[in-house]
Structures are given as structure tokens and as C-alpha cells.
Amino acid sequence: MAGNKDHGGLGAAYAAQRPEDVAAIYDNWSETYDADMSAAGYRHPTICLALLARHLPRGAAPLLDAGAGTGLIGEWLAIIGYPQVEALDISQGMLTKAAAKGVYSALHCLALGGPLPFADNAYAGIVSAGVFTSGHVGADGLDELIRVCRSGGVIVLTVKNTLWNAGFAERIAALEAEGRVVRAEETAPYVSMPGEADTVPSRGLVLRMS
């Protein structure tokens, strides 16, 4: 299963303390990531894809795949009618795999959680699957995504309960109260990888920009 490989897998990624540690883990994992996550029954990309297609018109552009990894979602977005998608990931190794799939219009090796070098209102939609989780990105990563997403656009993301119960839910509520976002949809909690030992659930969220 994904968490038992020599690269450390999810266990190591969740325990990482620094962005550079996360990047190194995923660099080492990039060769087998797709097969490992498939074997673990990884659900986040499929759920995010369904939510995006429900809330953002076909052909909306450009999109940002924030935490693209090897490009699992990018491949599917191209198939269902979102032809202009940019990839962002902290790991150059993962982005190299994503680039080989030929579905992204641009690739950005960047970490979420700090300032992003994109213009305000740059994207019609943003999808971020499996990024807001233990050892990765917390609620502080939301503000920049909101800044670069257009009014009326959507951000589709998954949030692990560990973060949800440690201030993320309150941050979403505050953003709604400020009138910055509307919570267009929130899924029931689900286990993202039935084939893994980690059974802490996550949820999918769709935030529409005001």
C-alpha cells in the first residue's frame, strides 16, 4: 500500500515538518505514485472532478490544479472539456511526471501557504485535491487561492478532519461571514484511501468567490 514504500509514502508526508521535506518525499515517490495511489483506492481526484464539473461550466479557463502531483486530475479535466489547466506543485519530480502527460498549459514549482506569483483574479477555477491535510497546507493557504480566483469562480478542495477540527472550519465560516466566499457545496466526510491504514476522514468543499 502507499504508506509502506521505501520512499516513506503518506506516513512520512503527513509527518513532515518543513516544505522542503515534503518536496523531497514526493520527488522520491514520483516514479510509483500513480500506481501506489491507484492501489490504495485514492478517491480525492474523482470527487474533486465531479464537484468541479457540477459547479463550473465546461470550457471555463484557465484553471489551476493546485497540488497537481503527477497530473491525475489534469488528465481527466482535459477529457471532460477543460482544455486550459496550469499545474502547481511543491515537487519538481512530480511535475516532471505531470509534464509528460501533455495536458497542462503551464507548470509552476511552488509551495502553497505563502505568496503566489499570479495576478489577482487570474483563474476561473481552482482544484486542490489532497493538499489541505496533515503535514501539508493549513488554512493559511486559502487566502492566496481566493485572491487569484475570479469573482464567480470556484475553488474545489478537500480537507482532512485533522485540519477541519483544528481551525479550518472556523476559517471557512469567517470567510463566509466576511462575504468573501459562499460555501456552494460540502460533501459528507469520507475516507480518502480505503486501502490505507489511515482512516481519518476528509470532506470535499466547493467555495464560490463573491
Summary of the structure (lengths in Angstrom):
residues: 210
radius of gyration: 15.7
end to end distance: 41.1
largest distance: 45.9
contacts: 719
relative contact order: 0.17
helix: 40%
strand: 24%
